[in-house]
Amino acid sequence: MIPAPTNANRVCKWFLVVLLSSLSASPSAQTRGQAGETPPPGGGPRTPVVVSPEVLPDRRVVVRLYAPQARDVRMIFERGGQPLTKDNDGVWQATLGPLDPGSYRYGFSVDSAAFSDPRNIETERMQVVTRSILHVPGAAFMDTRNVPHGTIGVVTYFSTVLNKFRRFHVYTPAGYRRTAASTPCCICSMARMNPTSPGARSGEPASSSIT
């Protein structure tokens, strides 16, 4: 058997030292991360963890945005916007409400440039505009409850009028397939809103007709 070169042994020892050092990270660093700071990749400056929107038990809503270099941040809200204030960590914050139960569209204006909330995954896209959506619980017709639920099916068809494929949604109530009784049919057509987008859940279509 050919003995391993001395340089190879040194490399192995160096690798083990680095590995053990990374496993024995200081508890203080882990504590700072749990206290509201995000450990950045590459060892750069730490940034605070931002939660937005935050719906409080009294139906007030707190929105936040991390923008340490911004000079002016305002909330664009469908019921009137308001300016945000910046803390020492560069997090801008504003409190709304209390708001009535339901869903609302909002966004941010950062130094006169419009942005959606980067911490909120609920968005609505209308043509070239993307807005964030916040939901305040308490509306019986919107909140998820432990009751029998129906089914929404998506049907794709070819429109000979538009010469392209279209989609429509079919809602059938709970127990529909287990009964032979006739069921009323309701057709809702939203003229300027894509019914497949999350924004259709806000309950306020731009215009609609029901048959």
C-alpha positions in Angstrom: 0.0 0.0 0.0 1.3 3.4 -1.0 1.3 5.9 2.0 -0.7 9.1 1.6 1.3 12.2 1.0 2.0 14.5 3.9 0.2 17.4 2.2 -3.0 15.4 1.9 -2.9 14.7 5.7 -2.5 18.4 6.3 -5.5 19.2 4.1 -7.6 16.7 5.9 -6.7 18.2 9.3 -7.5 21.7 8.1 -10.9 20.6 6.8 -11.8 19.0 10.1 -10.8 22.1 12.0 -13.0 24.3 9.8 -15.9 21.8 10.1 -15.8 21.7 13.9 -15.5 25.5 14.1 -18.7 25.9 12.0 -20.6 23.4 14.1 -19.6 25.1 17.4 -21.1 28.5 16.5 -21.5 30.9 19.4 -24.9 30.8 21.1 -25.0 34.6 21.1 -25.2 34.6 17.3 -28.1 32.1 17.3 -29.9 34.2 20.0 -29.6 37.3 17.9 -31.2 35.5 15.0 -34.1 34.4 17.1 -34.6 37.9 18.5 -35.5 39.3 15.1 -32.5 39.4 12.8 -31.8 37.4 9.7 -28.3 35.9 9.4 -27.2 37.1 6.0 -25.2 34.9 3.5 -21.5 35.7 3.3 -21.3 37.4 6.7 -22.7 40.8 5.7 -24.7 43.1 7.9 -27.7 41.6 9.6 -31.2 42.8 8.6 -34.3 42.8 10.8 -37.0 40.3 10.3 -40.1 42.1 9.0 -43.7 40.8 9.4 -46.2 42.5 7.1 -49.1 42.8 7.2 -49.8 41.9 10.9 -53.5 41.8 11.8 -54.0 42.4 15.5 -56.9 40.9 17.6 -58.7 44.3 17.7 -58.7 44.3 13.8 -56.0 47.0 13.6 -53.4 46.2 10.9 -49.7 46.9 11.1 -47.8 47.2 7.8 -44.0 47.3 7.7 -41.3 47.8 5.0 -37.5 47.5 5.4 -36.1 50.4 3.4 -33.2 52.0 5.3 -32.1 54.3 2.4 -35.6 55.6 1.6 -36.5 59.2 2.5 -40.3 58.9 2.2 -42.6 55.9 2.5 -46.4 56.0 2.3 -49.1 53.3 2.2 -51.4 53.3 -0.8 -54.7 52.1 0.5 -58.1 51.8 -1.1 -59.6 53.6 1.9 -57.0 56.4 2.1 -53.3 56.1 2.5 -51.0 57.4 5.2 -47.3 58.0 5.8 -45.0 55.4 7.5 -42.5 56.2 10.2 -39.0 54.8 10.3 -37.3 53.2 13.3 -33.6 53.0 14.1 -33.3 49.6 12.2 -34.6 51.1 8.9 -38.0 49.5 9.2 -40.9 51.7 8.2 -44.2 51.1 10.0 -47.8 52.3 10.1 -51.0 51.1 11.9 -54.4 51.2 10.3 -57.9 50.7 11.7 -59.6 49.0 13.3 -60.9 47.8 9.9 -64.1 46.1 9.1 -63.8 42.4 8.3 -63.0 41.7 4.7 -60.2 41.9 2.2 -58.4 45.1 1.1 -55.9 46.1 -1.6 -52.8 48.1 -0.7 -49.2 48.9 -1.7 -46.3 51.2 -0.8 -45.0 54.4 -2.3 -41.2 54.6 -1.7 -39.8 58.0 -2.8 -42.7 58.3 -5.2 -42.2 54.8 -6.7 -45.0 52.3 -6.3 -44.3 48.8 -4.8 -46.3 45.9 -3.5 -45.5 44.5 -0.1 -42.5 42.3 -0.5 -43.4 40.4 2.7 -46.9 39.5 1.6 -47.5 36.6 -0.8 -51.2 37.5 -1.3 -51.3 39.6 -4.4 -53.7 40.8 -7.1 -52.6 41.4 -10.7 -54.8 43.6 -12.9 -53.3 44.3 -16.3 -49.9 45.9 -15.5 -50.6 46.7 -11.8 -49.8 44.3 -8.9 -51.3 45.1 -5.5 -51.0 43.3 -2.2 -54.1 42.0 -0.4 -54.6 41.9 3.4 -57.5 39.9 5.0 -59.2 40.9 8.2 -61.1 37.9 9.6 -64.6 38.2 10.9 -66.7 38.2 7.7 -68.9 35.1 7.7 -69.1 34.9 3.9 -65.3 34.9 3.5 -63.8 33.1 6.6 -63.2 29.3 6.3 -65.5 27.4 8.7 -66.0 23.8 9.6 -69.1 23.3 7.4 -69.8 21.2 4.3 -68.0 22.8 1.3 -68.8 22.5 -2.4 -66.4 22.0 -5.2 -65.0 24.5 -7.8 -64.1 22.9 -11.2 -62.0 24.6 -13.9 -63.2 23.8 -17.5 -61.1 24.7 -20.6 -62.9 25.2 -23.9 -62.2 26.6 -27.3 -64.0 29.8 -28.2 -64.9 30.0 -31.9 -65.7 33.7 -31.4 -62.3 34.6 -30.0 -60.5 31.8 -31.8 -58.6 30.8 -28.7 -58.9 28.7 -25.5 -60.8 30.0 -22.6 -61.5 28.9 -19.0 -64.5 29.1 -16.8 -65.3 27.9 -13.3 -68.1 25.7 -12.2 -69.2 25.6 -8.5 -71.3 22.7 -7.3 -72.6 22.7 -3.7 -71.8 20.1 -1.1 -73.6 16.8 -1.9 -74.3 17.7 -5.5 -73.3 14.4 -6.9 -75.3 12.4 -4.4 -78.7 13.9 -5.3 -80.9 13.7 -8.4 -82.8 16.9 -7.6 -82.4 19.8 -10.0 -80.1 22.6 -8.8 -80.4 26.3 -9.7 -77.7 27.7 -12.0 -76.0 31.1 -11.4 -73.7 32.6 -14.0 -71.4 35.4 -13.0 -69.3 37.2 -15.6 -66.6 39.6 -14.4 -65.8 42.0 -17.2 -62.4 43.5 -16.1 -61.0 41.0 -13.7 -59.4 37.7 -14.3 -61.5 35.3 -12.2 -58.5 32.9 -11.8 -56.3 35.5 -10.1 -56.1 35.8 -6.3 -57.6 39.3 -6.6 -61.0 37.7 -7.4 -61.1 36.6 -3.8 -61.3 40.2 -2.6 -65.1 40.1 -3.3 -65.1 43.4 -5.2 -65.0 42.7 -9.0 -64.7 45.8 -11.2 -68.0 45.0 -12.9 -70.1 41.8 -13.2 -73.3 40.4 -14.4 -75.3 37.6 -12.8 -77.7 35.5 -14.8 
